[in-house]
Amino acid sequence: MVIYMKAGSMEGLIGASINTKISRTPMRVFKEAELRGDTETMKRAMGYVREYQDKAQECSDRAQEALPKELEEERREQEARRQQALERRKETKEYVEKVQENNKPDTPKEDNVTISEEGKVSLKNNSQTEEADAPAAEPADVKMYTSEGKPVLIEAAAESGDKKVDIKG
């Protein structure tokens, strides 16, 4: 889990660090004045040290106050991002299912033909008139193909109405 610092806590931590570093200079002056025995300079330097350390403490306190608020805000933002990711994942899944549903073949693998009663009567009448008008023809080989493109050979039987089907692979 990555937590990014926000302005409030960052400002407090940087302020505390800088004021602590700045207080080193008057502390050095204090030590040099102590070696020389200059009490007036020591008092003035110690005043500056206290001032910078107080500022550093104030900045540190501000950072301590801001940090829990920022952590709570970060948790809410992460929860919102997580919810968005879940929604996107759900939408993507629904889209994929929809595309797969649309790509399913609607047609069955075999073709079926249903002839109505009117059609059967009409076919019977037409075939009887054609048989009477047409001379006897030799049975012809009819070629048909499967949906995979393989040839299917249908031969009319000479004596019966049965047909032989030969699938060549």
C-alpha positions in Angstrom: 0.0 0.0 0.0 1.5 3.3 -1.1 0.6 6.4 1.0 1.3 9.8 -0.5 2.0 12.6 1.9 -0.3 15.5 1.7 0.6 19.2 2.1 -0.3 19.5 5.9 1.9 16.7 7.2 4.7 17.4 4.7 4.7 21.1 5.7 4.9 20.2 9.4 7.7 17.7 9.0 9.8 20.0 6.7 9.2 22.9 9.1 10.3 20.9 12.1 13.4 19.6 10.3 14.5 23.1 9.1 13.9 24.8 12.4 15.9 22.0 14.2 18.8 22.5 11.7 18.7 26.3 12.1 18.9 26.0 15.9 22.3 24.4 15.5 23.9 27.8 14.6 22.9 29.7 17.7 23.8 26.6 19.8 27.3 26.7 18.3 27.5 30.5 19.1 26.4 29.6 22.7 29.2 27.1 23.1 31.8 29.5 21.8 30.6 32.2 24.1 30.7 29.8 27.0 34.3 29.0 26.3 35.1 32.8 26.3 33.0 33.4 29.3 30.7 35.9 27.5 27.4 35.4 29.4 25.5 38.1 27.5 26.1 36.4 24.1 25.3 33.1 25.8 21.8 34.4 26.9 21.1 35.9 23.5 22.1 32.6 21.6 20.1 30.5 24.0 17.1 32.7 23.3 17.5 32.0 19.6 17.9 28.3 20.2 14.7 28.1 22.3 12.8 30.2 19.6 13.8 27.8 16.8 13.2 24.7 18.9 9.7 26.0 19.8 9.0 26.6 16.1 10.2 23.1 15.4 7.9 21.7 18.0 4.9 23.7 16.7 5.6 22.3 13.2 5.9 18.8 14.5 2.6 19.2 16.4 0.9 20.4 13.2 2.2 17.4 11.3 1.0 15.0 14.1 -2.5 16.6 13.8 -2.6 16.5 10.0 -1.4 13.0 9.6 -4.4 11.0 10.9 -6.8 13.2 8.8 -4.7 12.6 5.7 -4.6 8.9 6.4 -8.3 8.7 6.6 -8.7 10.8 3.4 -6.2 8.5 1.7 -8.2 5.4 2.8 -11.4 6.9 1.4 -9.7 7.7 -1.9 -8.3 4.1 -2.1 -11.7 2.7 -1.4 -13.2 4.8 -4.1 -10.5 3.7 -6.6 -11.1 0.0 -5.6 -14.8 0.4 -6.2 -14.2 2.0 -9.6 -11.9 -0.9 -10.5 -14.5 -3.4 -9.5 -17.1 -1.6 -11.6 -14.8 -1.5 -14.6 -14.1 -5.2 -14.1 -17.8 -6.0 -13.9 -18.5 -3.8 -17.0 -15.7 -5.5 -18.9 -17.0 -9.0 -18.0 -20.6 -8.0 -19.1 -19.2 -6.6 -22.3 -17.2 -9.8 -23.0 -20.3 -12.0 -22.3 -22.4 -9.8 -24.6 -19.9 -10.1 -27.4 -19.6 -13.9 -26.9 -23.4 -14.1 -26.9 -23.6 -12.1 -30.1 -20.9 -14.3 -31.7 -22.7 -17.6 -31.0 -24.0 -19.1 -34.2 -27.8 -18.7 -34.5 -28.2 -21.3 -37.2 -28.2 -25.0 -36.3 -25.6 -27.3 -37.8 -28.2 -29.0 -40.0 -30.8 -27.5 -42.3 -34.4 -28.6 -41.9 -37.1 -28.1 -44.5 -40.8 -28.5 -43.7 -43.2 -28.8 -46.6 -46.8 -27.7 -45.9 -49.8 -29.9 -46.9 -50.6 -27.5 -49.8 -47.0 -27.8 -51.0 -47.1 -31.6 -50.9 -50.4 -31.6 -52.9 -48.9 -29.1 -55.4 -45.7 -31.1 -55.7 -47.6 -34.3 -56.3 -49.7 -32.7 -59.0 -46.7 -31.1 -60.7 -44.6 -34.3 -60.6 -47.4 -36.4 -62.1 -47.8 -34.0 -65.0 -44.1 -33.8 -65.5 -43.8 -37.6 -65.5 -46.4 -37.9 -68.1 -44.9 -35.2 -70.3 -41.2 -36.0 -69.9 -39.6 -38.9 -71.5 -37.9 -41.5 -69.3 -34.6 -40.1 -68.2 -31.6 -41.9 -67.0 -30.9 -41.4 -63.3 -28.4 -38.7 -62.8 -25.9 -38.2 -60.1 -26.6 -35.2 -57.9 -23.8 -33.6 -56.0 -24.5 -31.9 -52.7 -22.1 -30.4 -50.2 -22.1 -30.4 -46.4 -21.7 -27.2 -44.3 -18.0 -28.1 -44.0 -17.6 -28.2 -47.8 -17.3 -32.0 -48.2 -19.1 -33.4 -51.2 -22.1 -35.7 -50.6 -23.0 -37.9 -53.6 -26.7 -38.9 -53.9 -27.5 -41.6 -56.4 -31.1 -42.4 -57.4 -31.8 -46.2 -57.1 -33.0 -47.7 -60.3 -35.9 -49.8 -58.8 -36.9 -48.0 -55.6 -37.5 -44.5 -54.4 -34.6 -44.9 -51.9 -31.6 -42.8 -52.4 -28.0 -43.8 -51.5 -25.9 -41.2 -49.9 -22.1 -41.4 -50.1 -20.0 -39.0 -48.2 -16.5 -38.6 -49.7 -13.9 -37.3 -47.2 
